[in-house]
Amino acid sequence: MSFPNIPEDINPIEGLDSEQVALLLLASIAFEELGLAHLINAEAEKLQGVIGTLVDDDGDLINSDIKAESLEELLDANKSVERMLQTIVKKEMLLQFKFENVLDFLNQIDSSSDDKK
């Protein structure tokens, strides 16, 4: 997977207007959400691998070496996934706060443009 790019028509080095700043903030939230989606998928694949259900497009088992051999190994994998998902939920909460701040910023932009009319 490649890293997402900021659109070429937005140059963060030069002066930005309020709308460009808002777009960059929204894009940063979207990029972080995309990264979290990949982490969630990786955790799901980890569980599939441990229980022996991770298969390729042909239905062949992928990396049978990671399949759990005992209940203890299954529980360890589950705990690992649980910890990662807890971290992801914390990050989601921070992104929600960030998004709400961007919405407030957009409302301020809208209010100030209405005052100028």
Secondary structure, DSSP 8 states (H G I E B T S, - for coil): -------TT--TTS---HHHHHHHHHHHHHHHHHHHHHHHHHHHHHHHHHHT--B-TTS-BS-GGGS-SSHHHHHHHHHHHHHHHHHHHHHHHHHHHHHHHHHHHHHHHHHHHHHT-
